[in-house]
Amino acid sequence: MGINEIVDLETISSKDTMMHNLEGRIKLISILLIIIFCVFSNRLIVPVVLEFMLLIFMYLGQLPFKESFKRIILLLPFGGFVIMFQPFIHPGNVIWTYSFLQITDAGLNWTILLLARLIVSLTAIVLLSSISPMQEVVQSFRKLGMPRDLAMILSIMVRFLFIFYDELRIVREAQKSRNFDIHNKELSYKWRLKQSGYSVAMMFLKAYEKGENVYLSMTSRCFSDNSNLYDAKTDIGRNELMYMAVIVVSIVALQLIVMFYAGSLGYFGIPLSL
């Protein structure tokens, strides 16, 4: 992800919609509730309904579905790499076999459930990052009891992320202006590796220089361990209460359906956990 993509993400997360205007703690808690409920449920109906609800929230937040799905697909391999082995390593009734490989019904059911959980979790994370600026997420964690020092580190890290990508862009443009291309096969691999090492070393020096400038700036403004970080004052109003009520009622309704009507849901109501 380049600096342009990060700026675009910040632009999307700063829109003026009903979802964007919710209080940061409410957005964070609601996403955590959805993920926790989805992970602990072993019925396929739960992630299916939760995913549909998250898509509705995306629509209300006027988020571009195409870009959101691209981000979900980019994140999918991180958990999908582990999931892809599940059909072959769990005992059960063999439904497909080839050489030494075999897929069991229990392994396939477990794989489907894990994949559904992963998609819901990634959709929830993408939704949160798309309706909440990164600084607001850090402030929300701090309001919910995150240690002050850790909150300050995260806050500074968020600010430095844009500076880092901007500096990296300047270095890459300087290299391109000198016709340097790390993927050029006509150049010696050892020489290209050495030039890349120089670039990394330069980024470390620039990071150190930026850190010193920030430290001197904070010191000149009398910053100390007892200084308070900026904290946007927001209140929890009617919209936040209605939003949380929708989340809680949906979770309770889903749990009741699973408890009393699972038999009429077919495959979606069968326990798929091992």
C-alpha positions in Angstrom: 0.0 0.0 0.0 1.5 3.3 -1.0 1.0 6.8 0.3 -1.8 7.5 -2.1 -3.8 4.5 -0.9 -3.3 5.5 2.7 -4.4 9.1 2.0 -7.4 7.7 0.1 -8.3 5.5 3.1 -8.1 8.5 5.4 -10.3 10.4 3.0 -12.9 7.6 3.0 -12.7 7.3 6.8 -13.4 11.0 7.2 -16.7 11.1 5.3 -19.8 12.7 6.8 -22.3 9.8 7.1 -24.3 8.2 9.8 -21.7 5.4 10.3 -18.7 7.8 10.3 -20.3 10.1 12.8 -20.8 7.4 15.4 -18.7 7.8 18.6 -15.4 5.9 18.3 -15.8 3.7 21.3 -19.2 2.5 20.0 -17.8 1.6 16.7 -14.9 -0.3 18.3 -17.1 -2.2 20.8 -19.6 -3.1 18.2 -17.0 -4.6 15.8 -15.4 -6.5 18.7 -18.9 -7.9 19.7 -19.5 -9.1 16.1 -16.1 -10.7 15.8 -16.3 -12.4 19.2 -19.8 -13.8 18.6 -18.9 -15.0 15.2 -15.8 -16.8 16.4 -17.5 -18.6 19.3 -20.5 -19.8 17.2 -20.3 -23.1 15.5 -23.4 -22.7 13.2 -22.9 -21.4 9.7 -26.0 -19.3 9.9 -24.3 -16.9 12.3 -21.4 -15.7 10.0 -23.8 -15.6 7.0 -26.2 -13.2 8.8 -23.4 -11.2 10.4 -21.7 -10.7 7.0 -25.0 -9.5 5.5 -25.4 -7.1 8.3 -21.8 -5.8 7.8 -22.5 -5.2 4.2 -25.6 -3.2 5.1 -23.4 -1.1 7.4 -21.0 -0.6 4.5 -23.8 0.7 2.4 -25.0 3.1 5.1 -21.4 4.4 5.3 -21.3 4.9 1.6 -18.2 2.8 1.3 -17.0 1.7 -2.2 -17.7 -2.1 -2.2 -15.1 -2.8 -4.9 -12.3 -1.3 -3.0 -13.5 -2.8 0.3 -13.6 -6.3 -1.3 -10.1 -5.8 -2.7 -8.8 -5.1 0.8 -10.5 -8.2 2.1 -9.0 -10.3 -0.6 -5.6 -8.9 0.1 -5.9 -9.8 3.8 -7.5 -13.2 3.2 -4.2 -15.2 2.5 -2.9 -14.4 6.1 -5.5 -16.8 7.6 -6.4 -18.7 4.4 -3.0 -20.3 4.3 -3.8 -22.2 7.5 -7.4 -22.9 6.6 -6.5 -24.6 3.3 -4.9 -27.5 5.1 -7.8 -28.2 7.4 -9.8 -30.6 5.1 -6.9 -33.0 4.9 -5.8 -33.3 8.6 -9.0 -34.1 10.5 -10.5 -37.6 10.9 -13.9 -38.4 9.7 -15.8 -40.0 6.8 -13.7 -39.8 3.6 -15.5 -38.1 0.8 -12.6 -37.6 -1.6 -9.2 -39.2 -2.0 -6.3 -39.0 -4.3 -3.0 -40.8 -3.7 -2.1 -40.0 0.0 -4.5 -37.0 0.2 -8.0 -37.4 1.5 -10.8 -35.0 2.4 -13.1 -35.9 5.3 -16.6 -34.5 5.9 -15.5 -33.2 9.4 -12.5 -31.5 7.9 -14.5 -29.9 5.1 -17.2 -28.7 7.5 -14.5 -27.2 9.8 -12.9 -25.5 6.8 -16.1 -23.9 5.7 -16.8 -22.6 9.2 -13.3 -21.2 9.6 -13.4 -19.5 6.2 -16.8 -17.9 7.1 -15.4 -16.7 10.4 -12.4 -15.3 8.7 -14.4 -13.4 6.1 -16.6 -11.9 8.7 -13.7 -10.8 10.9 -11.8 -9.3 7.9 -15.0 -7.5 6.7 -15.5 -6.1 10.3 -11.9 -4.8 10.4 -12.2 -3.2 6.9 -15.4 -1.6 8.0 -13.9 -0.2 11.1 -10.8 1.2 9.3 -13.1 2.7 6.6 -15.4 4.6 9.0 -12.8 5.5 11.6 -9.6 7.6 11.1 -6.6 5.8 12.6 -6.2 8.6 15.2 -9.8 8.1 16.3 -9.2 4.3 16.8 -6.2 5.0 19.0 -8.2 7.5 21.0 -11.0 5.0 21.4 -8.7 2.4 22.7 -7.3 4.9 25.2 -10.9 5.8 26.4 -11.5 2.1 26.9 -8.6 1.8 29.3 -5.5 1.3 27.2 -2.3 2.2 29.2 -1.4 5.8 28.6 2.2 5.1 27.4 1.0 2.5 24.9 -1.7 4.9 23.6 1.0 7.6 23.1 3.2 5.2 21.2 0.3 4.2 18.9 -0.6 7.9 18.4 2.9 8.8 17.4 3.2 5.7 15.2 0.0 6.7 13.3 1.4 10.1 12.6 4.8 8.8 11.5 3.2 6.3 9.1 2.3 9.0 6.7 5.7 10.7 7.1 7.5 7.3 6.5 5.6 6.6 3.2 6.2 10.2 2.1 9.9 9.9 2.7 10.0 6.5 0.9 8.2 8.0 -2.1 10.8 10.8 -2.3 13.6 8.2 -2.2 12.0 6.1 -4.9 11.4 9.1 -7.1 15.0 10.2 -6.7 16.1 6.7 -7.8 13.8 6.7 -10.8 15.1 10.1 -11.9 18.5 8.4 -12.0 17.1 5.5 -14.1 17.5 3.0 -11.2 15.2 0.0 -11.3 15.6 -2.8 -8.8 13.9 -5.2 -11.2 16.2 -4.5 -14.1 17.7 -7.9 -15.0 20.5 -6.2 -17.0 22.1 -5.0 -13.8 24.1 -7.1 -11.5 22.0 -8.7 -8.7 24.7 -8.0 -6.2 24.9 -4.3 -7.2 21.1 -3.9 -7.0 21.0 -5.6 -3.6 23.8 -3.2 -2.4 21.8 -0.1 -3.7 18.7 -1.4 -1.9 20.7 -1.7 1.3 21.8 1.9 0.9 18.2 3.0 0.5 17.2 1.1 3.7 20.1 2.7 5.5 19.0 6.1 4.3 15.4 5.5 5.5 16.8 4.6 9.0 18.8 7.8 9.0 15.8 9.8 8.0 13.7 8.1 10.6 16.3 9.0 13.3 16.5 12.6 12.1 12.7 12.9 12.2 12.6 11.4 15.6 15.1 13.9 16.9 13.2 16.8 15.4 9.9 15.5 17.0 11.6 15.1 20.4 13.1 18.6 20.3 9.7 20.0 19.2 7.9 18.2 22.1 10.6 19.3 24.6 10.3 23.0 23.4 6.6 22.8 24.2 7.3 21.5 27.7 6.2 18.0 27.1 6.7 15.5 29.9 5.5 12.2 31.3 2.6 14.1 33.0 1.4 15.9 29.8 -2.0 15.0 28.5 -2.5 13.9 25.0 -5.1 15.6 22.8 -8.4 13.8 23.3 -11.5 14.7 21.2 -14.5 15.2 23.5 -17.5 13.3 22.0 -20.7 12.2 23.7 -22.7 9.1 23.2 -26.1 10.1 21.8 -29.3 8.6 20.4 -27.7 7.4 17.2 -25.0 5.5 19.1 -27.6 3.9 21.4 -29.8 2.8 18.4 -26.8 1.4 16.6 -25.7 -0.6 19.6 -29.3 -1.8 20.2 -29.4 -3.1 16.6 -26.2 -5.0 17.2 -27.2 -6.5 20.5 -30.8 -7.4 19.3 -29.4 -9.1 16.2 -26.9 -11.1 18.3 -29.6 -12.2 20.8 -32.0 -13.0 18.0 -29.4 -15.1 16.2 -28.5 -17.0 19.4 -32.2 -17.7 20.0 -32.6 -19.0 16.5 -29.6 -21.3 16.9 -30.9 -22.6 20.2 -34.6 -23.3 19.2 -34.8 -23.4 15.4 -31.5 -24.9 14.3 -33.2 -28.1 13.1 -35.2 -26.2 10.5 -32.2 -24.4 9.0 -30.7 -27.5 7.4 -26.9 -27.4 6.8 -26.8 -23.8 8.2 -28.0 -25.0 11.6 -25.7 -28.0 12.0 -22.8 -27.7 14.4 -19.7 -27.7 12.2 -17.0 -27.5 14.9 -14.8 -30.5 15.6 
